[in-house]
Amino acid sequence: MSPLNIAMLIIMSISAILTVILVLMHSGKGTGVSDMIAASMYNATAGSGIWEKNLDRLTVVFAVIFGICVCVMALTFPVGTIGGV
């Protein structure tokens, strides 16, 4: 396995784990892991909308990183280079 494939595999694994964690932190219909974990972070005066927006952004960033890693791995996995030479 080439160094590119090893690096992509590590980045893909980390981004997959973080994407799952971030998705689980989103609040649902009033009951969610984010309500359980981050109940102290929600304050009526601070506005929970900022927390949710940042959580949405982080989720999208890590999901895009995961998707890019999957595409690169699909192109390069058997030999470690694009084009197969």
NORLIN-V418819 format. One record per helix or strand. SS is the DSSP state (a for helix, b for strand). FROM is the first residue (numbers start at 1). TO is the last residue. If there is no record, write none. Layout:
[[SS;FROM;TO] [SS;FROM;TO]]
This chain:
[[a;3;25] [a;33;37] [a;48;76]]
